[in-house]
Amino acid sequence: MKQGSAIPMWVFPLVAGIGALVLVFAILMALDARPQPAQGEVISSGRADIGGPFTLVDHTGTTVTEADFAGRPMLIYFGFTYCPDICPFSLQVMAAALEALPEDRRNEFQPVLITVDPERDTPEQLAQYIESPAFPANLVGLTGTPEQIAAAAAEYRVIYRRALEPGAPEDTYTMDHTSLIYLMDRQGEFHSVYAHGTPPAQLAEGLQDFLEESPR
């Protein structure tokens, strides 16, 4: 290209596409070099290096660690309250799957939302968000400092980054992030992960199978 010549318009979509591929590649590498599950696919392994200790703040302002959930299987989702569609959809899938279980078994699970947007998702913001009747009834929201969130995300191999449309106001940013539902067993160890788009019935079946193989 000659110096001073204009950049062809077709270059810009190409660059954007390459950027998206780079993000996907980073997520794949983060999941121990295994392919990320396609929609509806489930990866199960008691030996996967996913999950670990964390120190965060819940929606009541109380500092909690993974030890506070010991003895209860957890359904963990990393998202944020300003998410327009993917996050609420995933939490609704979680709620529908739990509703499909008998009430006494449903209540064994602790659903958890860990924000990837700690700057906006204060405990007060989370407390209001998790009250949605479309979400699991006993959903816990967790936030913390950016460093605490980064540490928790690293334990679960979650990738996230701020995204802002060119020329848009700074406070209108959104978050690109891994969208998976993690099932952790009663000891806080990884059991399985459910990809975005998993039907509620399939998630409910997985939860029922877990209960049968992991009695109280």
Disulfide bonds with the S-S distance in Angstrom:
none
